[in-house]
Amino acid sequence: MSESFNQQDITYGIEKFSANDLTMLRNELLRSGVDSFQSAEIVASFLTGRGYGCSTHEARNAASKIEVYGCTAERIQAALELAARVM
């Protein structure tokens, strides 16, 4: 793996998730019709499934940012970077 690949695809120790994964996460949150605690569980599940830790509070904050109308993949990535903890 080249150094430039590492710098572009890993930010603050958190991988860059594919746009498809980010869109699927957002769609799942929007379609589920759940409350903020259940949304946090979905975000935490997304992150833990990829090897990251995440507190409930951080997951809830990320979910609230992701569910905003017109949220882009870049904003979803940024919200996940704030919530994810490298294990």
C-alpha positions as CSV (number, residue, x, y, z in Angstrom):
1,M,0.0,0.0,0.0
2,S,1.5,3.4,-1.0
3,E,1.9,6.3,1.4
4,S,-0.4,8.5,-0.7
5,F,-3.1,5.8,-0.5
6,N,-2.9,5.8,3.4
7,Q,-3.1,9.6,3.6
8,Q,-6.2,9.8,1.4
9,D,-8.1,6.8,2.6
10,I,-7.4,7.1,6.4
11,T,-8.2,10.3,8.2
12,Y,-7.6,10.7,12.0
13,G,-7.2,6.9,12.2
14,I,-10.6,6.3,10.7
15,E,-11.0,4.8,7.2
16,K,-12.8,6.5,4.4
17,F,-16.0,4.6,4.0
18,S,-17.3,4.1,0.4
19,A,-19.9,6.5,-0.8
20,N,-22.2,3.5,-1.2
21,D,-21.8,2.4,2.4
22,L,-22.5,6.0,3.6
23,T,-25.6,6.3,1.5
24,M,-26.9,2.9,2.7
25,L,-26.4,4.0,6.3
26,R,-28.2,7.3,5.7
27,N,-31.1,5.5,3.9
28,E,-31.4,3.0,6.7
29,L,-31.7,5.8,9.2
30,L,-34.2,7.7,7.2
31,R,-36.4,4.7,6.3
32,S,-36.4,3.1,9.8
33,G,-38.5,5.8,11.4
34,V,-36.9,5.2,14.8
35,D,-36.1,7.5,17.7
36,S,-32.7,9.0,18.5
37,F,-31.6,6.1,20.7
38,Q,-32.5,3.5,18.0
39,S,-30.7,5.6,15.4
40,A,-27.7,5.7,17.6
41,E,-27.8,1.9,17.7
42,I,-27.8,1.8,13.9
43,V,-24.8,4.1,13.7
44,A,-22.9,2.2,16.5
45,S,-23.7,-1.1,14.7
46,F,-22.3,0.3,11.5
47,L,-19.1,1.4,13.2
48,T,-18.6,-1.7,15.4
49,G,-19.2,-3.9,12.3
50,R,-16.1,-2.2,10.8
51,G,-13.9,-2.6,13.9
52,Y,-14.5,0.8,15.7
53,G,-15.8,1.6,19.1
54,C,-18.5,4.2,19.7
55,S,-20.3,5.6,22.7
56,T,-24.0,5.9,22.7
57,H,-23.8,9.7,23.1
58,E,-21.4,10.0,20.1
59,A,-23.5,7.7,18.0
60,R,-26.6,9.8,18.8
61,N,-24.8,13.0,17.7
62,A,-23.6,11.4,14.5
63,A,-27.1,10.0,13.7
64,S,-28.6,13.5,14.2
65,K,-26.1,15.0,11.8
66,I,-26.6,12.2,9.2
67,E,-30.4,12.5,9.2
68,V,-30.3,16.2,8.2
69,Y,-32.0,17.0,4.9
70,G,-29.4,17.1,2.0
71,C,-26.6,15.5,4.0
72,T,-23.7,14.7,1.7
73,A,-21.4,11.7,1.9
74,E,-18.6,14.0,3.1
75,R,-20.7,15.2,6.0
76,I,-21.6,11.6,6.9
77,Q,-17.9,10.7,6.8
78,A,-17.1,13.6,9.1
79,A,-19.8,12.7,11.6
80,L,-18.6,9.1,11.7
81,E,-15.0,10.3,12.2
82,L,-16.1,12.2,15.2
83,A,-18.0,9.3,16.7
84,A,-15.6,6.4,15.8
85,R,-12.9,5.3,18.2
86,V,-10.1,3.1,17.0
87,M,-10.0,-0.1,19.0
